[in-house]
Amino acid sequence: MIEIQRIPKRLAIAEDLPRLEELLCNAKQQMAKDGVTQWTSDYPNREHLLQDITKQQLWVFGDAIKAMVVLEKQSTLWHVKRLVVDARFSGDGIASSILETIKQSMMERVWVSSSNLVTVSLWTRFHGKIKRPTN
């Protein structure tokens, strides 16, 4: 397992877009293969990534960008979106480490989409219940 503290992390910048799009494309293919229908050919896309970068919500991990995640503040919740790990590093514990770091850093509640069973499984295995946003 890779400790996320040892992987450099930073906010994404526009120059990262080619690598981020590559990660996104590969993730969409893997999700489709696994039967996860949360993402489509049109969502998320380059424009979503640019919006996330502009809002300073998109974090990247590793000098060569091994992973990315969007952290979006919604009222009293932090919404974890677009958690993607390069398939070459799948199974190294990067996603779990990212979620653990988020949990430790965010003293408030965290929300992950219930339609992505992989993320739900990771979160519940390490952190318990999934919180639902309240409107």
N, C-alpha and C positions, 0 to 999 in steps of 0.2 A: 504494500500500500504506500502511495506517495503522500507525504504530509504536505498539505496545501501551503503551510507557512514557508516551505522551502521553494515553492513555485512562485516566481514573481507575479504580482497581479497589479493591474492598472485599469483605469477607464479607457475604453476603446476610443480611437480617433478615426477620422475619415480614411486615412491611409491604410487602415486595417481592413477595409471593405473587401478586397479580393479574397483574403484568407477567411474572413467571416462568411462570405457567400459560399466558399468551398465547404466550410464546416456545415452550414445550413443545408446545402444540397445533399451532402452525405448523410446528414441526420434525417432528412426527409425520405431518402431511399431506405434507410434502415427502419424508420418508423413504418413505412408502407409495407416493407417485408414482414415486420412484426404484427401487422394488422392494426396499428395505431392510426386513427383517422383524424387526429387533432389538427394536423397541418395538411395543407393542400399544395398543389403546384403554384398557387398564387399567394399563399400565406404560410409563414411570413416571407417577406421578400426584401429586396435591397432598400426600398423606401422605409420599411419598418426598422431595419437596422440603422439607417440614417437618422430616423426619429429618435431611436434609443440613444444613439451617440450624441445627438444635439441636446437631449434632455439629461445627459450624463447619467444614464441608467445602465449602460452596457459595460460589463466588466470582462476583461480577458485575462487568461492565466497562462503563464509560460512565455518565454522569449519568442518561441515560434508559434504561439497561440495554440495551446493544447486543448483549451476549453473556453467557453464563454457562458455568461449568464446575465439576464436582465433582472434588476431589482427595482420594482416600481412601488412607490409609497401610495397606498390607497386608504385614506382615512386612518384607522388605527392598525392597519395590516401592511405588511410588506408582501407584495405579490412576486413570487419567484417565477420568471418566465424564460423561455428559450434557453434552458440549461442544456448545453451541448458539449460533449467531449469527443475529440478526435477518435475515430474508431481504432486507430493504432494504439491508443492508450486505454481502451476499454478494459475494464477489469482491474485496473491499477488503483482503484479507489479514489480517483479524482473527483467524481461527482459526489460521492459520500463526504469527502473532505470539504468540498465547497459548501454542501448543505450544513455540515457541522460548523464551519466558520460563520455561515449566515446565522445559524441558531445562536451561537455564542455572541455574535456582534449585535444582533437585533434583540433587544430586551423586550420588544413588542411582539405581537403575534405574526406568524408567517403563513401565507396562503400559497398552495400549489394547486394547479388544475387537477381536478379529479378525473378528467378524461384521459390523462396520460398515466397509464397504470405503472409504467416503469418508475417514473418520478414519485408517484404515490407510494409504491413499494419501498423505494429508498427512504423516503421521508418517514413513513410509519415504522420501518424497521429500526431506525435510529432515534426517532424523536416522538413517537406516539401519534396522537390524533391529528388529522387534517383539520385546520380551522377554515370555516366558511366566512366569506365577507358578509357583513351586515349592512343593509342599505337603509 
